[in-house]
Amino acid sequence: GKQGIFPSAYAVDMDYNDFDPNTPKVKRERFLLGYLGSVETLWHKGTNVLCQAVKKIAANKHKPHQYILEISDQGLRMVDKSRRKSSTAPCQDYFYSLKNVSFCAFHPTDHRYMGFITKHPTLQRFACHVFLGSDSTRPVAEAVGRAFQRFYTKFIETAYPI
């Protein structure tokens, strides 16, 4: 679809500064996944929430859209790979700051499914974003865990300087 969960709340202008040699390098990991969709949830974390979201979204039997999920210390960026370069259709890329991601995991019984839960930046609302991989999505969830660790380390160093 052309509209995600809470789209206006996540609109950001990102400048990656890829070509500026003075900008510190940011570790990024990229994965090609099928994006199945997003659903609003009542809870901000938990494998049960992920399983319910997968069940609800998989029941729609929509063909997944090919996205690159880019994971960095700043957040999770979804880049739509299914659009044609010559297409005039609007860009469907999304960015979720790590501070707004409350949970990430792969499905406990079918490891091809994974998802992450985001919180609305200003309201007590949550959404689960579900993906399908060709193989296990465990490496994707582990990459998000590593990004959280780096994010947390930077936060502690900034908040509590020695």
N, C-alpha and C positions, 0 to 999 in steps of 0.2 A: 504494500500500500504506500501511498504518498504521505501518509501522516502517521507518525509514531506516537508512543505514549509520552505525554507532556512535551510536545515538540518545541513550543515557544520558550519553555523554561530552560532548555538546554542550548539555545542558540548562542554560539560563541564564535568569535573570529580568532582562528588559530594561525599563528605565524611560527612555523617550525624552524626558520633560520638555518635550513640545511646547508647552505652554501657560505655562511659567515664563519670564517676560521676562528673568530674570537668567541663564538658561542660555545659553551661547554657541550660536549657530545652527550646525547641522551640515548640510553639503551632502548632499543625498540625490537620487539619480536612480532613477526607477522604470520598469520595463519589464514589459509583459504578455507572458508566454511560456508555452509548453506544457512542463511538466516531464515528461520521459520516464522518469526513474529514476536510480538510483545503483548503481555497481558498485565492488567493492573492486579496487584495482590494486596492482601490485608496485612501481611507480615514482611519484615525487612530481611529475614534470613531463614535458612533451614532447607535441608534436603527435601522435606515434605512439600515445601512451597515450590521448589524446582520441579518435583515429580508431578504435582498438580498442574503446573503451567505447561509442561511437556505434554501431558495427557490432553489438556484442553486445546492446545495449538495443533498437535498431531492429528486430532480428530477432524480438523478442517481439511486435511489432505491437500493443502496447497503446495505447489512445487516451490522448493526453497530458492531464494534469490542468492546468487553468489556474491559474497562479501569478503573483503580482507579485514580481519580483525587485527588491528595494530595495537599492541600493548606496550605502554611506556610508563615512566615514573609520573607523568602528568595524568594519564588516564587511558581510557579505551576508545579507540577511534574505529568506526565502521565505515569502510569505503566500498561503495556499490560497484561490483565488477560486472554486473549483468547489463549495464547500460552501454550502448554503442557510443564510440567516440564522436561520431558525426551526428548523434541524436541531439535534438533541441530540448529533450525532456529535462526537467529540473534535477539537479544533483541531489542524490539521497544519501549523503554522508552524515554521520552522527558522531558526536564526541561526548563522552561522559567522564567528568573529572573523577579521579580516584576517591576524592573526599565524599562523593555522592554514590559510590559503589559500596553496598553493605554486605554483599555475599557473592561468591562465585563457586561453582562446583560442576562436576560432570555427573550424569545420571548414574545412580548406584547399580542398576541392573543392565542398562544398555549404554555403554560408554561412548557411543557415537553422539549422544545428546549431551549438551552442556548449556549452562545459562548463567547469567549474572543478574543480580537485583540492584536496581538503582532507587535512590530516594529523590523525591521532588525537592529542589533546592529550598523552597519556602513553605511547602505544605507537608503535612504528615500523610503522604501518599507514596506508594511504592509500585514498581513495575519490574517484571521478570522478562528478560530478553533471551530467547531460546534459539540455539544453533544446532545444526546437524553436521557432523564430520563424516568423511568417507571411512575413517578408522577411529580409533579411540581419541576422545578429546581430552584425555588426561593431561597431555603436554600443554594444552591451552590453559587449563585451570591452574596448572603448576606455574606457568609463565605469569599469570595474574597474581598468584601468591608471591612470586619473586618481586614483581612490581610493587605490591603492597609493602613488602619488607623494605625495599629501597625508599619508598615514599615515607614510611614510618621512621626510618633511620634519619632521613633529612629533616623531618618534622622535629624529632627529638633534639638533633644538633642545633636547629634554629631556635626552638623554644627554650632549651636549657643549655646555653653555651658554657663551655668549661673555661 
